Amino acid sequence: MAIRHAKMVAMALQLGDTVPNFTQDSTEGPIDLCAYAGDQWLILFSHPKDFTPICTTELGAVAKLKSEFDKRGVKVLGLSVDSLASHAGWVPDIEETQGVKLNFPLIADHDRSVANLYGMIHPNEDNVFTVRSVFVIDPQKKLRLTLTYPAPTGRNFAEILRAVDSLQLTDSKKVGTPVNWNVGDDVIILPSVSNEAAKEMFPAGWKELKPYLRVTKQP
Ligand code: BEZ
């Protein structure tokens, strides 16, 4: 029984996977994920439904953060399973109530092809509409971070930017970021780096609280 059930469930995308490409309609014309992202980072996020209050606030917040995404070389791409005509009716409400123009494309996933490809519909939560999924995709099109929130809980896009900061730092330096880290805070030298190698990489030194817990200034 359990095995039969497992066969019926599509494999969820996992961290490190190369994400599947797609082409779908959007408020800025047909979007091909790979072409849209180019060699930049990409945040693909779903919201459950047009003309809903929490989604309206989220899309306004993402639009207001454009300069923060640009600074990090990140493109954003929203999605809902509503039609283009529905998006066209709703987008002016975002500007009117949130005081900002939508400045990124919103996919109209009317046939749910992208939502199904990315596992954005969780049938035990809702059979028709997506949950609030976030996929952070790096320039090599690898999935680097996911978040899943239920419909009534709006996301914190400042936290998503913070996570992007960590991903970008940990890609370029052999460090990890500790609990509640923000840009400029001390970081952790990865356990895979020997003390010998660390002397070269972190000439200002580090504080060794334990042999596996070495704290240094953010490089
Ligand atoms: C909202 O965005 O407000 C929302 C969407 C779907 C269900 C509940 C709330």
Residues whose N, C-alpha, C, O or C-beta is under 5 A from the ligand:
A	BS01	BEZ	P48 K49 T52 P53 I54 C55 A151 P152
